[in-house]
Amino acid sequence: MKVFLCSGLLVLLTSTTFAAQPNALTQQQCIALKNVRIDASRIGLPTRGAVVTNVAIAGLNSQHCKVEGQIKPIDLKAPDINFQLYLPFSWNGKALQLGGSGFDGAVKDADTARLAPAATPGALKQGYATFGSDSGHQGGVSDASFTLNAEAWENFSGAQIKKTHDVAVALITQAYGKKPSRMYFQGNSQGGHEALAAIQRFPLDYDGAIAIHPVYNVVELHMAGISIGQAIYNTPGAWISPLKAALIANAVTGACDKLDGLADGVVANTDACSATFKLTHLRCPDGKDTGNNCLSDTQISLLQMLNKPIPLGVKLPTGDHFARWPVLLGADAPGLVSVFGNSADKPQPAGNNLIISFPYMMGDEAVRYEVTRDASFDSLTFNPATHEARLQELAAQVDNNDADISAFVHHGGKLLLMHGMADVSVPPGNTVAYYEKLRTRFGEKELHQFARLYLAPGFTHSSGVFRVSWDSLGALDKWVDHGIDPGQQVMIDTNKATAGREMPLCDYPLYPRYKGTGDSKSAVSFACSDK
């Protein structure tokens, strides 16, 4: 049945209008999606429905249909959820939902899997329908002002995942005449947080998830960021300059690089590094700052604070300490600079920029907009204990620390977790902590039937001395669809100077150790080891 409404009204089409043959879409059918509405009854959480605002035939040789639209909020003052959906003209029957980053605020590359190797065909070329959203507000990834609107905050906290999913499924069903046979979620950082939200909150919607650098406990992370900022900016002489950051990075690499059997600039054996590297070797004479070739006692105290779990000053549902930062475990100089900032000057409220400590900047946004709801509040004076009730409320709304993912598991779901061992934006120990929660809940044997954790040496949040690419989507799909255990994976470096070198991604808690012979750029020359 077709219903065409003229005079500028929206076109309403039933699923029989589209896709004369399964898994195929024509250019004409793509164009016909313009102005299609999705009724609110087809979306599992409250909205005023959704509308397609634009379609385009895109890709090399016009390989897919790009659909853009908006999901309308209940609160007329709340922002829309902007979404993008990519529909390949030759569909493999599956769909991939992609997460965002930071505080979101824009649709982030909704057309391909995160960290995919260059030699691996993109998700669209493989035939996946892919989609993502801005999470329900527009702005920069380091701007939390949207949280002053209750519905925008609710969407960011997880509701947008379900709303975007349901709208995408409705459009995919209209386009191809059937729902996806498999639905996956993949995200990095905040997107990793969203991947965990997807399987914990909406477990029956997903067959698998990939959570890279996931922030499962956002409120903890931001409180730790505030502690870091206060330690840097409220303590005279604590700030560590970019030149001292390079001094630290080079010293750690010099002491620890060969502990994995190979001098390649990558610190893989971090346990041995913790026992080997001595921070006191960098101490200035008498502990007083005498220049960029040594560290004062005050600066050493800051590093020691970061090198162990950071007390939050408040008890949250997820705990009262946050994982240690890997500042002495192989983080590169640019990563360390992002922790300490480029200046010792105290940041001004509402004056955040990328020259200050990144963990503090994100925590400052959360404190001013989510906690105190005062844009002019000076978070360097913030005392978590006096805001405990509000922090617990926020944590209950946004954090995803539930280890009981039984509904997802019983649905047949599989989970791949990955974290860079040198990540100084979200410390790897945080993901290890969530994995240990899963192991406590399910036991090692059962857990390995549906979840794996991989730690990537030398990889920071998005760069590092080993900049990872990894076919995580291929590994997940083989596990879900064909029962092929992912086991040891392979990561490929994308840094220009070392592009193409390989290294194993080992099952936690193992790390890649060079065998002593063979091509040091080939993964087969390494073995996953616990020694």
WODAZI-V809325 format. One record per residue. N is the residue number from 1. PSI is psi in radians with two decimals (NA if undefined). OMEGA is omega in whole degrees, -180 to 180 (999 if undefined). Layout:
n: [N	N]
psi: [PSI	PSI]
omega: [OMEGA	OMEGA]
This chain:
n: [1	2	3	4	5	6	7	8	9	10	11	12	13	14	15	16	17	18	19	20	21	22	23	24	25	26	27	28	29	30	31	32	33	34	35	36	37	38	39	40	41	42	43	44	45	46	47	48	49	50	51	52	53	54	55	56	57	58	59	60	61	62	63	64	65	66	67	68	69	70	71	72	73	74	75	76	77	78	79	80	81	82	83	84	85	86	87	88	89	90	91	92	93	94	95	96	97	98	99	100	101	102	103	104	105	106	107	108	109	110	111	112	113	114	115	116	117	118	119	120	121	122	123	124	125	126	127	128	129	130	131	132	133	134	135	136	137	138	139	140	141	142	143	144	145	146	147	148	149	150	151	152	153	154	155	156	157	158	159	160	161	162	163	164	165	166	167	168	169	170	171	172	173	174	175	176	177	178	179	180	181	182	183	184	185	186	187	188	189	190	191	192	193	194	195	196	197	198	199	200	201	202	203	204	205	206	207	208	209	210	211	212	213	214	215	216	217	218	219	220	221	222	223	224	225	226	227	228	229	230	231	232	233	234	235	236	237	238	239	240	241	242	243	244	245	246	247	248	249	250	251	252	253	254	255	256	257	258	259	260	261	262	263	264	265	266	267	268	269	270	271	272	273	274	275	276	277	278	279	280	281	282	283	284	285	286	287	288	289	290	291	292	293	294	295	296	297	298	299	300	301	302	303	304	305	306	307	308	309	310	311	312	313	314	315	316	317	318	319	320	321	322	323	324	325	326	327	328	329	330	331	332	333	334	335	336	337	338	339	340	341	342	343	344	345	346	347	348	349	350	351	352	353	354	355	356	357	358	359	360	361	362	363	364	365	366	367	368	369	370	371	372	373	374	375	376	377	378	379	380	381	382	383	384	385	386	387	388	389	390	391	392	393	394	395	396	397	398	399	400	401	402	403	404	405	406	407	408	409	410	411	412	413	414	415	416	417	418	419	420	421	422	423	424	425	426	427	428	429	430	431	432	433	434	435	436	437	438	439	440	441	442	443	444	445	446	447	448	449	450	451	452	453	454	455	456	457	458	459	460	461	462	463	464	465	466	467	468	469	470	471	472	473	474	475	476	477	478	479	480	481	482	483	484	485	486	487	488	489	490	491	492	493	494	495	496	497	498	499	500	501	502	503	504	505	506	507	508	509	510	511	512	513	514	515	516	517	518	519	520	521	522	523	524	525	526	527	528	529	530	531]
psi: [2.46	2.45	2.02	2.15	2.17	-2.83	0.67	-0.03	2.83	2.63	2.18	2.14	2.43	2.93	-0.39	-0.25	-0.53	2.82	1.35	-0.51	2.44	2.54	0.32	2.59	2.37	2.86	-0.66	-0.73	-0.61	-0.89	-0.59	-0.23	-0.25	2.24	0.21	2.43	2.54	2.09	2.58	-0.47	-0.28	0.04	2.24	-0.16	2.76	2.21	3.13	0.52	-3.07	2.73	2.44	2.23	-0.37	2.51	2.65	2.55	2.11	3.06	2.76	2.22	0.49	1.08	-0.24	2.96	2.13	2.13	2.25	2.54	-3.07	2.42	2.18	2.30	2.82	-0.82	2.07	-0.29	-0.18	2.64	2.74	2.80	1.93	2.34	2.77	2.45	2.23	2.15	1.93	2.50	-0.47	1.81	2.42	0.05	0.03	2.86	2.63	2.06	2.38	2.42	3.10	-2.55	2.71	-2.29	0.31	-2.45	-0.08	2.65	2.13	1.82	1.19	0.31	-0.10	2.77	2.66	2.42	0.39	2.40	2.58	-0.57	-0.20	2.21	2.46	2.85	-0.70	-0.73	-0.49	-0.18	0.08	2.45	2.26	2.61	2.81	3.06	3.07	0.10	0.12	0.39	2.89	2.34	-3.06	2.78	-0.23	0.48	1.97	0.24	-0.44	-0.41	-0.16	-0.35	2.19	-0.73	-0.62	-0.72	-0.75	-0.71	-0.83	-0.64	-0.21	-0.40	-0.60	-0.46	-0.86	-0.77	-0.79	-0.73	-0.86	-0.67	-0.76	-0.76	-0.71	-0.75	-0.69	-0.73	-0.72	-0.68	-0.76	-0.17	0.09	2.80	2.81	2.48	-0.44	2.44	2.11	2.73	2.36	2.41	2.77	2.36	-2.09	-0.59	-0.59	-0.68	-0.77	-0.59	-0.73	-0.65	-0.72	-0.82	-0.38	-0.68	-0.55	1.00	-0.53	-0.10	-0.22	2.46	-0.26	2.75	2.57	2.01	1.87	2.23	0.82	2.39	1.42	-0.37	1.33	-0.74	-0.71	-0.83	-0.78	-0.61	-0.65	-0.68	-0.68	-0.75	-0.70	-0.81	-0.74	-0.66	-0.61	-0.88	-0.35	-0.09	1.91	2.27	0.00	-0.52	2.42	2.08	2.83	-0.63	-0.64	-0.55	-0.74	-0.68	-0.80	-0.84	-0.77	-0.65	-0.74	-0.79	-0.74	-0.64	-0.47	-0.23	-0.80	-0.06	-0.21	0.22	-0.02	2.31	1.64	0.18	-0.06	2.15	1.84	-0.60	1.35	-0.50	-0.81	-0.58	-0.72	-0.63	-0.34	-0.84	2.30	1.95	-0.52	-0.32	-0.31	0.08	2.37	2.70	2.26	0.18	0.21	2.49	2.00	0.22	-3.05	0.09	0.21	3.03	2.43	2.92	-0.61	-0.71	-0.65	-0.68	-0.68	-0.80	-0.67	-0.63	-0.77	-0.43	0.18	2.88	2.36	2.12	2.42	-0.28	0.20	2.64	2.09	2.88	-0.47	-0.16	-3.05	0.09	2.68	2.68	2.61	2.64	2.44	0.81	-0.33	0.46	0.48	0.09	2.44	2.99	-0.80	-0.64	-0.74	-0.66	-0.64	-0.49	-0.77	-0.32	3.01	0.04	2.62	-0.13	2.43	2.26	2.58	2.50	2.45	0.29	0.57	2.54	3.07	0.10	-0.12	3.04	2.16	-0.83	-0.67	-0.73	-0.79	-0.70	-0.67	-0.78	-0.77	-0.75	-0.80	-0.67	-0.67	-0.71	-1.12	-0.40	0.68	1.84	-0.36	0.06	2.42	1.81	-0.19	-0.19	0.10	2.30	1.86	-0.61	-0.54	-0.12	0.46	-0.77	-0.76	-0.73	-0.70	-0.66	-0.81	-0.76	-0.69	-0.48	-0.66	-0.44	2.65	1.26	0.22	2.08	-0.19	1.50	0.63	-0.69	-0.72	-0.76	-0.80	-0.42	-0.15	0.20	2.57	2.53	2.21	2.15	2.42	2.48	2.40	2.29	-0.27	0.33	2.06	0.15	-0.79	1.83	2.45	-0.52	-0.38	-0.75	-0.64	-0.72	-0.70	-0.70	-0.69	-0.58	-0.77	-0.72	-0.67	-0.68	-0.72	-0.38	2.63	-0.80	-0.84	-0.68	-0.69	-0.19	-0.31	-0.11	2.50	2.57	2.25	2.34	2.27	1.91	2.48	0.00	2.23	-2.58	-0.52	0.03	-2.26	3.10	-0.36	1.78	1.90	2.37	2.54	2.30	1.19	-0.61	-0.73	-0.74	-0.76	-0.79	-0.68	-0.63	-0.80	-0.85	-0.50	0.01	0.37	1.94	2.26	-0.60	-2.59	2.32	3.06	2.30	2.61	2.30	2.38	0.09	2.46	-0.77	-0.44	0.42	2.33	-0.27	2.59	2.79	2.56	2.54	1.92	2.59	2.26	2.36	0.38	2.81	2.76	2.13	2.28	2.38	-0.27	-0.33	2.85	2.98	2.02	-0.13	0.07	2.38	-0.49	-0.23	0.07	2.69	2.49	2.18	2.74	0.21	NA]
omega: [176	174	179	179	-175	178	174	179	-178	177	179	-177	175	-176	-179	178	-170	166	178	176	-176	174	178	180	179	178	179	179	176	-178	-179	179	-179	176	173	177	172	-178	-180	-179	-180	-179	-169	176	-174	172	170	179	-178	180	172	-177	-178	171	178	173	-168	177	177	-178	175	-173	-176	180	178	-178	176	-179	-178	173	-170	-179	173	178	-178	178	179	178	170	165	176	-179	172	178	178	-177	178	179	172	-169	177	177	-175	-179	-179	174	-174	-179	-176	-179	178	174	-178	180	177	175	-173	172	-176	-175	-178	-178	180	174	-178	177	-178	-177	-180	178	179	-178	179	179	176	177	178	162	-176	-179	178	-178	175	179	172	173	-179	-179	-179	-178	178	-179	-179	-176	180	-174	176	174	-173	-177	176	177	179	178	179	-177	176	-175	-179	-180	180	-178	180	178	-175	177	179	179	179	180	177	179	177	-175	-173	179	177	179	176	176	176	177	180	174	175	177	179	179	175	176	174	173	-180	177	177	176	-178	-175	178	-174	-177	-168	-176	179	-170	177	179	180	176	-178	-179	-178	-173	176	-175	-179	-173	-176	175	-179	-178	176	175	177	176	178	179	180	179	178	-179	-168	180	-178	-180	176	-177	-176	-180	-174	175	178	177	175	177	177	-179	-178	-179	-180	179	179	179	-178	-168	-174	-174	-177	175	176	-176	175	-177	-180	-177	176	-177	-178	-174	177	178	179	179	-179	-173	-174	180	-179	-178	178	180	-175	175	175	-180	177	-180	-176	-180	178	-172	179	179	-178	176	177	179	179	176	178	177	179	178	175	-178	-175	175	-179	-174	177	-175	-178	-179	177	179	179	-179	179	-180	175	176	-175	180	177	-178	-177	179	-176	175	176	-180	-176	178	177	179	178	179	178	-173	-177	-177	-177	177	-177	178	176	176	177	-180	-180	-175	174	-171	177	179	179	-178	178	179	-179	-180	177	179	177	-179	-178	-175	-174	-177	-172	-176	-177	-180	-175	-178	-177	178	-176	175	175	-172	175	-177	-175	-180	180	-173	-178	180	179	178	177	179	-180	179	-177	-169	-174	-177	-175	-178	179	179	179	-176	-178	177	-179	-179	175	-178	-175	177	-176	172	176	176	179	174	-178	180	-177	180	172	173	-174	-178	179	179	178	175	-180	179	178	178	174	178	-179	177	-177	-171	-172	-173	-175	-180	-178	-179	177	-176	-178	175	175	176	175	-173	180	174	-177	175	-178	180	-178	179	-179	171	-177	-165	158	-171	180	-178	180	178	179	-179	-177	177	180	-177	-171	-174	178	-179	-179	-176	178	178	178	178	174	-176	-178	177	173	-175	-175	-176	-175	175	178	-176	174	178	163	-172	171	174	11	-177	177	-179	179	-180	-176	180	177	178	-178	-177	178	-179	-178	-177	179	180	173	177	-170	173	-178	999]
